[in-house]
Amino acid sequence: MYKKIDWDSVTITNNFLFQETLRNKTLCKYLLEHVLHIQIKTIRYMETEKTMSARLRSKNTRLDVYVEDNLGNVSDVEMQTTGSTSVLYSDLDEETVARELPLRTRYYQNIIGTNMLRKGMHYRELKKAYVIFVCTFDPFGLNLPVYHFTYRCRENNALQMGDLTENIFLNVKAADRTDDAELAAFLRYVNGKSATTAFTKQLDKEAMRIRNNDDWRWKIMTLDMEIQDMKRRTAIREREKGKKEGIKEGLQKSKIEIAKAMLEDGMDISKVARLTKLSVKEVAALA
């Protein structure tokens, strides 16, 4: 049975809400400037689903907030959280997620580098690539607000390789340990505290606007339904290989449960029917 989402519990730590909020160029640009300590004139969002689908055959990956600045430098920003209570997130423990993050940055940097170079381009045309993870836990256990990694020589730590890649992990649990007041306010806000600056207040306002949008909620409910249905399909395959009828029934039940949740939220019957692909008659019977 589909479990109704408690929308009041969905905060900026939900990566789907976070990435949608950062579709606001002003907010995204401001955050990047405070994380990277650089001035950015403009940014543009890159259509990663289109540009990477032909090149990635081993693993289907979509970078979330993937932007390019006016100098051609690229940044990918993601929210990283854990726990089964997180909406639409694998219920992995903190230790497992923390162990995988460095490997994920390695893979993401490979994706970004591959996407930067088109046929005939020289390696020297590569620009800077930043992978930024906002973590709701301390990923390395040193209680630092920012962990900033670049490739350095083991024999001489002052010598950087200069490959133009940087991986940055923000630790919201150590917000009070950074001297950057704006960054500290952002980390505290992500950690569940009140928005206290003009930036965090605007960020919160935008996040709440998106969270209360019916179309966005439908996307999240649909995705959640697909994830749950995928888990059901896996269980069905393990128990009864070749029985596909149960999958269709499970999907139909999920649609009905979502329709019920939408009706309870006050959405009109015709819109529920359009979004769930159920007939108006089927939805009306649920009202």
N, C-alpha and C positions, 0 to 999 in steps of 0.2 A: 504493500500500500504506500502511496506517495505521502511523504511527510511534509506538511505545510511549512514553508519557510517563515521564520519569525523575522520580519523585515526590520523591526526595531533593533534587533541584535546585529544587523549588518552594518559594519563600520568601514572606515577607510582601509582597515587591515585586510578586507576582502579584496583579493587581487583584481577581480573583475570590476569592482567599483573603483578601485585605485586607478586602473589603466584608463577607464572611461573618464574619470575626473581629469586626468592629465592630458586628455584630448583638448583641453583648454590651453591654447598656446601660451597665453600670458602666465598661467600658473606653472606650466611645465618648464618654460624658459627660466622663470625666477628660481625654481627649485634647483635646476641644473647649475645655474650660476653660483648658488650657495654651496652646492656639493663639490663642484669642480673648481671653484674660486677663479672663474674666468668671466669675461664679458662676452655675451652672445647677442648679436644683432637680430638674427631671425632663426627660426627653426622650421623644418617641414617634416611631416610624418611620412614615413616610407611604407609602401604597400608590400609588406613582407610576405603575405600569403601568395601574392602573384609572382614576386621576383624570386622567391626561393623554392617554389614548388617543383620547378624543373631541375633544380640542382641537388635537392636533398632526397635521395632515394633510400638511404639507409634508415632514416628516422624522420618522421613528420614533426617539424618544429616550427612554432610561430613565436617570434619575439613580440612581447607585449607593447610597451611604450618604446617604439623604435624611431628615433628622430635624427635628422642631420642638420647641423648648423650651417651658417653662411660660409664657413671655411671648409666644409666637406667632412668635418669630424662627426662621428656617429656615436650615439649613446643609446643603450638599452636599459630601461629602468623597470624593475619588478618588485612586487611585494612578496616577501617570503614569510609564511606563517606555518603553524603546525596544529595538529589536534583534530579529533573527530568532530568537534563542535564548529569548526570553521566551515562555512558554506562552500560547497564545491571544491573541497581540497582533500587530497589523500590523507587519511588519518594516520600519518606516519609520526613517529615520536621525534622529539627535538634532536636527539643525537644522530638519528638516521639522516634527517634533512641537512643538518650542519655538515655531516661527512660528505654529502653529495654536492653541496654548493660549489666547492672549488672545481669539481669535475664539470659541473654545469657551466661555470664561467669559461673553462677551456673550450667546451663545445660551442658556446655562444660566440666566442672570439673567432673560432674557425668559420662559423657561419657568416659573421660580419665581414671578415677578410675576403672570403669567397665572393660575397655579394658586391664588394667595393670594386673588384677588378673585373672589367669586361675584356673580351677577347682583344688581344693586341696591346693592352695596357702593360706598363712596366711596374715592377714591384715598388719602385720609388714613388709611384703615384698613390700609394696607400696613405690614408689619413689616420688621425688618432681614432681609437675605438675604446669606448668606456662601457663596461658592464657594471651596473649599479644595482645592488640588492638592498632593499630596505627590510631589515630583519626584526621581527617582533620578539626575538630571543638573542642572546649573545652567541654569535656563531663560532667564536674562538676562545671564549672563556676568560678573557683578560680584562673585562669591564672597560673596554675602550669605546668611545662613541663612534669612531670611524676606524675601520681597518682598510688601509690603502696599499694595494700591492702592484709592484712593477717588477720586471725581470732584472735581477742584479747578479753580479759576478760573486761566486762563493768565496773566491780568494781575496777579493777587494770589494767590500759591500758598497763603497762609494761609486763604483763603476756600474752604470746602467746599460743594458743591452741596446736600448733605443729602438725597440720594435713598435713603439707608438701604441701599445696596448696597456690599459690600466683597469684593474678590477677593484671595486670599492664596495665595502659592506658597511651599512649604517646599522648601529645597534641602538634601538629605541630605549633599551633598559638603562643606558648610560647617558641620557640626554643632558644631565647636569654637569657632565665632565667635559663638555666642549665650550670653547670661548666664543664661538659664533652664536650670538643670541638668537638669530633667526632660525638657524639650524636646530638649536636646542628647543625652540618653541615647536618646530615641526616634529621633532622626535617625541616630545612630550604629548603632542596632539595624537600622533599615531599610537602612542602607548595608552591612550584612553583618557588623557587629561583634556581640559577645556582649551579651546582655541583662544590665544591671548594676543596675537599680533594681527595686523591687517592681512598678511598673507594667509595665515592659518584660518582666520575667520572666513576669508573668501574661499579657501579650499574646502572648508566645512560646508559652506553655503552651497557650493557647486556639487559636492558629494551628496548632500541631502536632496538637492533638486533631482539629481539622477536617480537616486535610490527610490524616490517617490513617483518616478515616471512609469506609467503602465507598460509601455513598450519595452523598456529596459528590464522590468521585472519579468515580462514574458520571456525574454531571451534567457534570463538566468534560470527560470523555472523549466524552460525547455532543455537547457543544457544539463541541469540537475536531473531531469527525467531521463535524458539519454545516458548519463553516467550510471544511474541506478539500473536502467534497463540493460546496460552493458554488463553490469555485475550479475544481473539475473541470467543473461545469456550464457555467461561463463559457467555459472552454477548448473544451468540446464545442460550444457554440453558435457560437463563432467558427469552428471547423473544419467542423462538420456541423450546420447548422441543421435543426431538426425531428427529430433523432434522440434520443429520450428513453430508449430502452432501456438505453443505456450508463450513464445516471444511476442507474437502479435497480440495475444490476449493481454499480456503484461503491459504492452505499450498503450493499448486501448484503455486499460484500467488507469494507467498513469495520466492519460489525457483527461479522463473523467475526474480524477482527484484534483488535477490542476484547475479544471473548469469550476469545480466546487469552491476551490480556494479563491479564484477570481470573483466568483459571484458573492462570496462572503466579504470580499473587499469592496463590493459595491459596483463592480464593472457591469455594464449593460449586456444583455444576452447576445445581441448581434455582434458586439466586439469580441466577446468570449468565443463565439462560434468561429469568427474569422481567424482568431489567433490560434485556436486549438485544432482547427480543421474539422471540428465536429459540426453536425447539422444544427440549425437553429432549433429544430424539434428536439434533438437530443439534449441540447443545453437547457431548453425550457423545461424539460422533464426533471432536471436537477434543481431548478429554482425552488 
